[in-house]
Amino acid sequence: ETGVTQSPTHLIKTRGQQVTLRCSSQSGHNTVSWYQQALGQGPQFIFQYYREEENGRGNFPPRFSGLQFPNYSSELNVNALELDDSALYLCASERDAGGSTDTQYFGPGTRLTVL
Amino acid sequence: GDSVTQMEGPVTLSEEAFLTINCTYTATGYPSLFWYVQYPGEGLQLLLKATKADDKGSNKGFEATYRKETTSFHLEKGSVQVSDSAVYFCALQTGANNLFFGTGTRLTVIP
């Protein structure tokens, strides 16, 4: 148990739709990162939020966006879904990103299928 | 750029066999190194980590030593159990704070 929860567990969407995935971080963790894990691959970094501001972004297009709220919850939004967006989406919370390398604690993930 | 190269799987071992999963990395600066484990149907769990050269991370009988000279962080366990069956990911983290993962190695331990 990492104390990080995600919802929903599974989701099916069709191409072109929009989706919102949710994450609840550990209490006191100011940093949340989102990762995309395609089948049979390692997770790839999408972006990180620190104290409600974007704090780094991987090689993902702008249709991937996020929000972080003061209550340690966060969202990943994906617009104009494509078939290749089908993957397991993981969020990870961290005590404080501010310049230090701390341990990231992962949620169980949301499995998104795009038809 | 930063990257992790991980031993390809799958790996199948008999119970009580010795395990080695190789991991090498490329990074600018001085990364922290991690092994994460993913059990079937679950998210990633931190198994062990090392933050500087020559550090040894250990947990649940698993060990890995941060070798700067060979840019490696190989995972070892002296005697595997059926319950160790999972996918193992090597990862690095630099000052940018995001993790770079390898592609994962699936381990199956048979009784």
Interface residues (C-beta under 8 A of the other chain):
Chain A: T2 V4 Q6 T31 S33 Y35 G40 Q41 G42 P43 Q44 F45 Q48 N55 G56 G58 L90 A92 E94 A97 G99 T101 T103 Q104 Y105 F106 G107 P108 G109
Chain B: V4 Q6 S32 Y36 E42 G43 L44 Q45 L46 K49 T51 F89 A91 Q93 T94 G95 A96 N97 N98 L99 F100 F101 G102 T103 G104
